[in-house]
Amino acid sequence: MALSLLAAALLAAASASPRWDVGLGGLSFEQPLGLASAPGEPDALYVVEKGGTVQRVTGLNSGKPVASAFLDLRKPRDGKLVTASECGLLGLAFHPRYAENRQLFALYSLRVEGKLYQRLSRFEASGAPPRVETASETPLLSQQDPAENHNGGDLHFGPDGLLYLSAGDGGGAGDSFDHGSFIDRGFFAAIYRLDVDLRPGSLPPNPDPALHVDAEGKARYAVPADNPFLGATLHRGRPVDAGRLRTETWATGLRNPWRFSHDAPTGRWFTGDVGQNRVEEVDLLRAGGDYGWPLREGSQPFGKPRPGNAAAATLLPLFEYDRGSGASVTGGRVYRGKALPGLVGAYVFGDFVSGRTFALHGEAAGRWRLQPLPGVPGVVAFGAHPLTGELLAVSLTEGKVYALRP
């Protein structure tokens, strides 16, 4: 009897161990990079493909989900889509009132007159089933980019209804273009926070060549009045150009924030920030935070200190790992499903190069415990099943979406 109870206990423990299985009925995608859900559509999941397309997957609980074309940016209205290196269709977010206004936002790479840009645009869906026509595009900003790598490109609406987007340092190596230590040199190395609804009380952004304006010369978005860098006169000990200050900045000092997310129960924001050549880091984001690049790579000093530009004033990573565990962190999300109670509240993330995935469990005194999980080859993004809340992972190299299951 005791042996039977022990065997049952071991079987139960084994059945509760997480594993990644191919999800979405085994559907294949063309270089998938991300996932998004639309408010009011609990039975639909949107798969972002690097090559400029978005697939809408429905019938999630039928056992035979179906994918259909939703957005096609392979031939943008102007310029040419760029998919080389770390470029492409990088991020997608649906407006919180999508069910009413049908608005969604995308960030993608394009070349116009020989120059590379990272563009944020608003689109509108129409019809049933919904589709997006490129004619509905309204560009908000197009940041000229000096290189094809380190583009960030993630998009999320926060609980405040504001749009958050990530940008890398412009590429190269070692902050080649000297963007990481500045908040008045365009849209680089930061998380930005925009009011796309032009709410009363929000402010116009400072002029910049990246901004698109309407017929009256006004920007197509506004700056929330409580953004943390509004009125800044110094940054890392140096004067800030008030006329060029990117008041959209919410957090700064990030090399290449690849996938960030918000955890509603705790109100916390997490990101993975890809390292240079020694460490990969996970950061707990906060308004006004400076995460140290290029003064630090993770917790380690990097580059040459400048007068008044001390790394000691910047925030340390929540967690970091060296090249023995991987070489390109993929930010994840906090698990809030029901199938794996031992993971509830843990932050699950991965590494693109090694294919490893991990769970960070919060503990007392600010310590976090790392739990290795099974791998997902070429993992580039995480998401949640819109019906169950169970965790999903995207494999760029396999062209599949994986589901975390007991």
C-alpha positions in Angstrom: 0.0 0.0 0.0 2.8 2.4 0.9 4.6 1.6 -2.3 1.4 2.3 -4.3 1.0 5.6 -2.6 4.6 6.5 -3.3 4.2 5.5 -7.0 1.1 7.6 -7.2 2.9 10.6 -5.6 5.8 10.2 -8.1 3.4 9.9 -11.0 1.5 13.0 -9.9 4.8 14.9 -9.5 5.9 13.8 -13.0 2.6 14.8 -14.5 2.9 18.3 -13.0 6.4 18.9 -14.5 6.2 21.5 -17.3 6.9 20.6 -20.9 6.6 22.4 -24.2 4.4 20.8 -26.7 3.6 22.0 -30.2 0.5 24.1 -29.9 -2.2 25.6 -32.1 -2.9 22.3 -33.7 0.6 22.0 -35.1 0.0 25.0 -37.5 3.2 26.3 -39.2 4.1 29.9 -39.8 6.7 31.8 -41.8 9.4 33.1 -39.4 7.0 33.9 -36.6 8.3 36.6 -34.2 5.5 37.4 -31.8 1.9 36.9 -30.6 -0.9 39.3 -29.9 -4.5 39.1 -28.7 -7.4 41.5 -29.6 -9.8 42.7 -26.9 -13.2 41.2 -27.5 -11.8 38.2 -29.4 -11.3 35.4 -26.8 -11.1 32.7 -29.6 -8.5 34.4 -31.8 -4.7 34.7 -31.6 -2.6 36.8 -33.9 0.8 35.5 -35.1 3.3 38.2 -36.3 5.6 37.0 -39.1 9.0 38.6 -39.7 8.4 38.8 -43.4 5.6 41.4 -43.0 2.4 39.4 -42.5 0.1 38.6 -39.6 -2.0 35.5 -39.4 -5.3 35.3 -37.4 -5.7 31.9 -35.8 -9.3 31.0 -34.8 -11.0 27.9 -33.4 -8.4 27.7 -30.6 -10.4 25.2 -28.6 -11.8 23.2 -31.5 -8.7 20.9 -31.8 -8.4 22.1 -35.4 -7.4 25.8 -35.3 -7.4 27.7 -38.7 -5.1 30.5 -39.8 -6.1 33.2 -42.1 -4.4 36.3 -43.5 -5.0 39.4 -41.5 -2.3 42.0 -42.3 0.1 42.1 -45.2 2.9 44.7 -45.2 5.2 43.0 -47.8 4.4 46.0 -50.1 4.0 49.0 -47.8 2.5 52.2 -49.2 5.9 53.9 -49.4 9.4 52.5 -49.4 10.3 48.8 -49.3 9.9 46.4 -46.4 13.3 45.3 -44.9 13.6 41.9 -43.4 17.4 41.4 -43.3 19.2 40.8 -40.0 17.0 42.0 -37.1 14.6 43.9 -39.3 11.0 43.1 -40.4 7.6 43.3 -38.9 8.6 43.4 -35.3 5.6 44.2 -33.1 1.8 44.4 -33.0 -0.6 45.7 -30.4 -4.4 46.1 -30.4 -6.0 49.2 -29.0 -7.8 48.5 -25.7 -11.0 49.6 -27.4 -10.4 47.6 -30.5 -13.9 46.1 -30.4 -15.2 49.7 -31.0 -12.6 51.6 -33.0 -10.9 48.6 -34.8 -7.5 50.2 -34.3 -4.2 48.3 -34.1 -0.5 49.4 -34.1 2.5 47.9 -35.8 6.2 48.5 -35.8 8.2 47.5 -38.9 11.4 48.2 -40.8 11.4 49.8 -44.2 13.8 51.6 -46.6 12.8 54.9 -48.2 15.0 56.5 -50.8 17.9 54.3 -49.7 17.6 55.1 -46.0 16.5 52.6 -43.3 13.7 53.4 -40.9 11.8 51.8 -38.0 8.2 52.9 -38.3 5.3 52.9 -35.9 1.9 53.1 -37.6 -1.8 52.9 -36.8 -4.0 50.6 -38.9 -7.7 49.9 -38.9 -9.4 46.5 -39.4 -12.6 46.1 -41.2 -15.0 43.3 -42.4 -15.9 40.0 -41.0 -13.7 38.1 -40.6 -11.5 41.2 -40.0 -8.8 42.2 -42.4 -6.4 45.1 -42.5 -5.8 47.1 -45.7 -2.5 48.9 -46.1 -4.5 52.0 -47.2 -5.7 52.3 -43.6 -2.2 53.1 -42.4 -1.5 56.3 -40.5 2.3 56.6 -39.7 3.1 58.1 -36.3 6.9 58.1 -36.4 9.7 56.8 -38.6 13.1 56.8 -36.9 16.0 56.7 -39.3 18.2 53.8 -38.2 22.0 53.6 -38.8 22.1 49.7 -38.8 19.9 46.7 -39.2 20.3 45.3 -35.7 19.2 46.2 -32.2 15.7 47.4 -33.1 13.6 46.4 -30.1 10.2 46.7 -31.8 7.9 45.3 -29.1 4.5 47.1 -28.6 2.1 46.8 -25.7 -0.8 48.9 -24.2 -0.5 49.2 -20.5 -3.3 49.2 -17.9 -3.3 53.0 -18.3 -4.4 52.7 -21.9 -1.1 54.2 -23.1 1.1 52.6 -25.8 4.6 51.4 -24.7 7.2 50.6 -27.3 10.8 49.4 -27.2 13.8 50.6 -29.2 17.4 49.4 -29.3 20.6 51.5 -29.4 20.7 51.7 -33.2 22.9 48.7 -33.8 26.6 48.0 -34.3 28.5 46.8 -31.3 29.5 48.6 -28.1 26.9 51.4 -28.7 28.7 52.3 -32.0 26.4 55.3 -32.6 26.5 56.7 -29.1 22.8 56.6 -28.4 22.7 54.7 -25.1 23.6 57.6 -22.8 21.2 60.2 -24.2 17.6 61.0 -24.1 17.8 63.8 -26.7 19.2 61.9 -29.7 16.1 60.4 -31.2 14.2 57.2 -30.4 16.9 54.8 -29.3 17.9 52.6 -26.3 14.7 53.0 -24.4 11.1 52.2 -23.6 8.7 54.9 -24.8 5.2 55.8 -23.6 2.7 57.5 -26.0 -0.8 58.7 -25.8 -2.3 57.7 -29.1 -5.7 59.0 -28.2 -4.7 62.6 -27.7 -6.3 62.9 -24.3 -7.0 66.2 -22.7 -4.0 67.2 -20.6 -1.4 65.3 -22.7 1.3 67.4 -24.3 2.6 67.7 -27.8 6.0 66.0 -28.4 9.1 68.0 -29.2 9.7 68.3 -32.9 11.9 65.7 -34.6 12.5 64.4 -38.1 11.0 61.1 -37.1 7.6 62.5 -36.3 4.7 62.3 -38.8 2.3 65.3 -38.6 -1.2 65.9 -39.8 -2.5 68.6 -42.2 -2.2 71.2 -39.4 1.4 70.2 -38.6 0.5 68.5 -35.4 2.0 65.2 -34.2 -0.4 62.2 -34.4 0.2 61.3 -30.8 0.7 63.1 -27.5 2.9 62.8 -24.5 1.3 61.8 -21.2 1.8 64.6 -18.7 3.2 62.3 -16.1 6.0 60.8 -18.2 9.1 60.7 -16.0 11.6 62.6 -18.1 9.4 65.7 -18.8 11.4 68.8 -17.8 14.7 66.9 -17.4 17.7 69.3 -17.6 20.4 66.7 -16.9 20.9 63.1 -17.8 23.9 61.1 -16.6 25.4 64.3 -15.4 25.2 66.1 -18.8 22.9 68.9 -19.9 19.9 67.9 -21.9 18.8 69.8 -25.0 15.3 70.9 -24.0 14.2 71.3 -27.6 15.3 67.8 -28.6 14.4 66.0 -25.3 12.4 62.9 -26.1 9.7 63.4 -23.5 8.1 60.1 -24.7 10.9 58.3 -22.8 9.7 56.1 -20.0 12.8 54.0 -19.2 16.3 54.3 -20.7 19.8 52.8 -20.9 18.7 49.6 -22.7 20.9 48.0 -25.4 18.3 45.9 -27.2 15.1 45.3 -25.1 13.9 42.2 -26.9 10.3 41.5 -25.7 8.9 43.2 -22.6 5.6 42.5 -20.8 3.3 43.7 -18.0 2.0 41.5 -15.2 -1.4 42.9 -14.2 -1.8 41.4 -10.7 1.5 43.0 -9.5 1.6 46.0 -11.9 5.2 45.1 -12.8 6.9 45.4 -16.2 9.7 43.0 -17.2 12.1 43.0 -20.2 14.9 41.0 -21.5 17.9 43.1 -22.6 20.3 41.5 -25.1 24.0 41.7 -24.0 27.1 42.5 -25.9 29.5 39.6 -25.3 29.5 38.6 -21.6 26.0 38.6 -20.0 22.3 38.6 -20.8 20.0 40.4 -18.5 16.4 40.5 -17.3 15.2 43.9 -15.9 12.3 44.9 -13.8 11.2 48.1 -15.5 10.0 51.2 -13.7 9.1 54.7 -14.8 12.3 56.9 -15.0 14.6 53.9 -14.7 18.1 54.0 -16.2 19.4 50.5 -16.9 23.0 51.4 -17.5 23.9 50.7 -21.1 26.6 51.4 -22.3 28.2 52.1 -18.9 27.4 48.6 -17.9 26.6 45.2 -19.5 24.4 43.7 -17.0 26.0 44.3 -13.6 29.5 44.5 -15.1 31.3 47.7 -16.1 31.5 48.3 -19.9 33.3 51.0 -21.9 35.0 54.1 -20.6 33.4 56.1 -17.8 32.8 59.8 -18.6 32.9 62.7 -16.2 29.6 62.8 -14.2 28.4 59.7 -16.0 28.7 57.1 -13.2 27.2 53.7 -13.6 26.5 53.6 -9.9 23.4 55.8 -10.5 21.9 53.2 -12.8 19.7 50.2 -12.0 21.0 46.7 -11.8 19.4 43.7 -13.5 16.8 41.6 -11.8 18.7 38.6 -13.1 21.6 37.9 -15.5 23.4 34.9 -16.9 26.7 34.4 -18.8 27.4 32.9 -22.2 27.5 29.5 -20.7 23.7 29.5 -20.6 22.9 31.4 -23.8 23.8 34.4 -26.0 20.6 36.3 -26.7 17.9 36.7 -24.1 14.2 36.6 -25.1 12.0 38.5 -22.6 9.0 36.5 -21.4 6.0 37.0 -19.2 4.6 36.0 -15.7 2.7 32.7 -15.7 -0.9 33.2 -14.7 -2.4 29.9 -15.9 -4.0 27.1 -13.9 -2.5 24.0 -15.3 0.8 24.5 -13.5 0.2 25.9 -10.0 3.8 25.6 -9.1 4.6 28.2 -11.7 2.0 30.8 -10.8 3.7 34.1 -10.3 7.0 33.0 -11.9 8.5 35.0 -14.8 9.2 32.6 -17.7 11.7 33.7 -20.3 14.2 32.1 -22.7 17.3 32.4 -24.8 17.2 32.5 -28.6 20.7 31.1 -29.3 20.7 28.2 -26.8 16.9 27.5 -27.0 16.8 27.2 -23.2 13.8 28.5 -21.2 13.7 29.4 -17.5 11.3 30.4 -14.7 12.3 33.0 -12.2 10.4 32.6 -8.9 10.3 35.6 -6.6 11.2 35.0 -3.0 11.7 37.0 0.2 14.3 39.8 0.6 14.3 40.4 -3.2 15.9 37.1 -4.1 14.8 35.2 -7.1 15.2 31.5 -7.7 15.9 30.1 -11.2 14.1 27.0 -12.4 15.4 25.5 -15.7 12.6 24.5 -18.0 12.6 22.4 -21.2 13.9 24.1 -24.3 12.2 25.7 -27.3 14.5 26.0 -30.4 15.0 29.6 -31.5 12.6 31.1 -29.0 11.8 34.7 -29.9 8.6 35.6 -28.0 6.1 34.4 -25.3 2.4 35.0 -25.1 -0.7 33.7 -23.4 -3.6 31.7 -24.7 -6.5 34.2 -24.8 -9.0 31.7 -23.5 -7.0 29.8 -20.9 -4.2 32.1 -20.0 -1.7 29.2 -20.5 1.8 30.2 -21.7 2.8 30.0 -25.3 6.3 30.4 -26.9 7.2 31.2 -30.4 10.0 29.5 -32.3 11.4 31.4 -35.2 13.5 28.6 -36.4 10.8 25.9 -36.2 8.0 28.1 -37.4 5.8 26.8 -34.6 4.0 28.1 -31.5 4.6 25.9 -28.4 2.3 25.5 -25.4 3.6 25.0 -21.8 1.7 22.0 -20.3 2.0 19.6 -17.4 
